[in-house]
Amino acid sequence: MEVTEEFGRYLGQISESLGRAERKAGLKEYCRALMLPLKRKSIEPLAAAIDPYHVPALHQSLHHFVADSPWSDEVVLGAVQGWVLPKMAPQRHGLVFLIADDSGMPKQGTHSVGVARQYCGQLGKTANCQVAVSLSLATAQASLPIAYRLYLPEAWTQDRLRCRTAGVPAEVKFATKPQLSLAQIRTVKEAGMPGDVVAADAAYGDDTDYRDGITALTLLYVVGIKPGTTVWAAGTGPLPPKPWSGRGPKPTRLRRDETQRPLSVKELAMRLKPSAYRQLTWREGTNSKLSSRFATVRVRAAHQDYLGDTPRDEEWLLIEWPKGESEPTKYFLSTLPADISRKQLVAAAKIRWRIERDYQELKQEFGLDNFEGRNWRGFHHHATLCIAAYGFLVGERLAHGNDAKKNSAFRAPPSLPEGYAPRGASSSATTRPQLDSNPALAHRRRPRSKPASVPLLRSKLTRDSR
């Protein structure tokens, strides 16, 4: 399973920060195995793919590296970014997006860290699962996950014994998904990484504090919101504070009354004339061009503005109403410039498809959701290594086009030895590896002979007891 010179250099660079030789070897072996066309990529199948003759020993070694070894996820992800981001050349391709999202992974039982009954996007319903919040950096050419953090429901953070058992660090407290996402964005901003616009769906964008937090970081946003979100349409707004009577504190808060009230974005959308909507195409899909009808309106967000003394700044409301639907299906708020074209605004709102593709490939091709361990460290280490393997593929696509495949990391298509039988399969003369007949495997230890069957052992014990 010899790797190409480029993949070897990549593994050498991202493993350099691990220091100890056995950790470097563990990262290289794990990432090599994640590149292979395996049906499942939990630790045992990975070990069997790397060395089918010493699976137990390698399984133990890889398990220790992933579940117990105290190396830094952030440092390894930083090394991956150091390899991939220059190839993305964000300074030459217009706006750079930070795409926030979360992903659910079905999980049985109650002991695996963070598992609970919650909404699982992979299943499209509430189910027993783990949920991770992530951040991807995206340009028009490519995207790369740059942060990944498990979401812990309150039922977990309130149970300190269960957290200690799962290895959750003592400093980890409950935080909502928008709070986790905002912390990731803040870390990226403080590190000086590229990023101009935050994109997120309504699970994040409908949170006013989340939008305000992005603005406070001097970033723009284009985020989904829910139909009930209230806004002030152009030409309307909250009433000024009450006139001061000369007694008591001077009123400073904005007001509303029965005639001066904000509208929900759905109500505003339904009031627009049909001519306000225009058919636009934003990109080529798998089978056809993706297009829909969109309207844009300048509005001010109205959520609890009566607690302040000045109206919020104007921003874009983007409404999507596909032809044939009885009402609009999606709404977005955006602080992108007032002179941006409708087509550009739509393209920015739809950039989230890149993180959905990231998740699809990370799960289907790199086994992101295949980790079978239970602890906090193992969950994050496995995800980091999956992103590391995926990062090489992203770099290869940027260099050689979208047709680049995982197996381009190997000089020849890797395969198991002829006649190899996985653990648990029946053993026979035709399925057992023939070590003696393969000179390349002569240094391997011959597999132990199959233990005597239960009836034969019972017969022997009976004879010995006479």
C-alpha positions, 0 to 999 in steps of 0.5 A: 500500500505504497503512497504517492510522493505527494501524499507522503509529503502531506502526511509528513507535514500534518503529522510533524506537530505530533512530536512522538514517533508513534503518534506520527506513525498512528496519524499516517496509518489512520489517514492511509486507511481512511483513503481506502474503499472500505464499507465501514471505517471504524478502527477494526476495519481500518486495522484489517485493511492496513495489516490483515495479519496482525489485526489485534495488535494494530487495532489496540495501537490505533485505538490508543492513538485515537481514543487516549493519546493527548495530541491537539486537534486544533494543531493538526487541523491548523497543519491541514489548513496550512497545506490546503488554504494556499491552494484555495487562494482565497485572496484571488477569488472574491468573497471568502465565506465561513459556513456554519452548520451542524450534523447529526450521526445516529448512535445507539445506547446512552453512554457514548459522549453527547448521545441523546434524543435530538434532531438528526439531519441525516435521518430528517427526524428526532432520534438517538444521535450525536450532533457536532457543530462545524465551520467550513471555509469556502470560496467559489472553488472549494471548501474545507472544514476548519472547526468541529465540536461536539454539542452536549445537551443540557442533560449531559452537562448537568450530569458531571459523573457521566461527563467524567466517565466519557472524558469530557473536560471539566471546563466544558459547560452547556452552550447552545449550537449558535453559541458554539458556532459563534465561538468558532467564528471568533477563534477563526477571526482572532487567528487572522484566517481569511473570512468575509461573510458568515453563511448559516441556516435558520437554526442559527440565523434566526438567533438575533444574538448570533447575528449581532455577534457576527456584526460585532466581529466586523463580519457580514452575514447571509443567514436563513431565518424563519417565516415568523421573524419580524421586520420593519419594511422600508418606510416604516419603523419603531416610534421614537421614545415618549416625549419627556414630561420634565419629571423622572428619568428621560424616556429612551426606549423605542415604542410600538403601538397598535398601528405601528407594528412590525410584520413577519417576513412571511406576511411581508412576502405575501404582500409583494406584487408578483412582479417583485419576484424574478427567476434566477439561476445560481449554479449548475446542478448534477442534472440541470441548472438550479433556479427559483424565483426571488424577491429582495427588500430592504428591511430592519430587523425588529426583534426586541428593538423596543429594548433599545434606543435606536432602530437597527440598521437596514439589511437585505431580506431575500425571499425565495418563492419557487414557481408552483408553491403556494407560499415562499419556502425560504427567507434570508437576512443579509448585511451584504452591501446595499448595492449588491445585485440580486443574482450575487445575493442569491449566490451568497445565500446558496453557498451553503451547499458546499458544507452539505457536500463536505458532510456527504463526502466525509460520511460516505467516503471517509467514515466520519460517522463510523467511530464506535468509541464513547469518549470525548477525545476519541470522537474529536480525534476521529473527526480531525483525522477524517478532515485531514484525509479529506483535506488532501482530496480537496487539495488534489481537486484544486490542483488536478480538477474535480475528477481527482479520487481518493485512490490517487493517494496510492501508487497502485490500487491497494488490495488485500492479499489473495485469499484473505478472510476477515476475522470471524470468517470460516477458515479453510485451505482456500480462504486462509492466507498462504504466507509461505507461497508469497515471498513478499509476506515471508517476514510475517508471522504464520497465522495461528492454527485454528483451535480444536473443536468443542466436541474434540476437546470434550472427548480428550478431557473424558479420556484424561479423566479415566 
